[in-house]
Amino acid sequence: MTYEIIWDPAAVDAATRFLKDDADGLRLLMDAVDLLAAQPRPTGSAEYGSPDLRRIHVGRYRVLYEITEATITIVVIHIGRLG
């Protein structure tokens, strides 16, 4: 089963801001998010309050996303950067 990745507008805005000064880091983040379509609960991801609300770290970035089994979607809710 392959999940559809949907980006919340706030996450897209954050990605746009980060793209200006860290294109390579953001590329790694996007690649990691794309992999969630095939494996929504990868090793290293963590529950964030519920089994379907999860968080991953990609380099200096963190991604908060929600898995919806009924519609086979993953909604990227927030991305942030450490440091």
Secondary structure as GFF3:
##gff-version 3
##sequence-region A 1 83
A	DSSP	beta_strand	4	7	.	.	.	ID=ss1
A	DSSP	alpha_helix	9	19	.	.	.	ID=ss2
A	DSSP	alpha_helix	23	35	.	.	.	ID=ss3
A	DSSP	beta_strand	46	50	.	.	.	ID=ss4
A	DSSP	beta_strand	53	58	.	.	.	ID=ss5
A	DSSP	beta_strand	61	68	.	.	.	ID=ss6
A	DSSP	beta_strand	73	81	.	.	.	ID=ss7
###
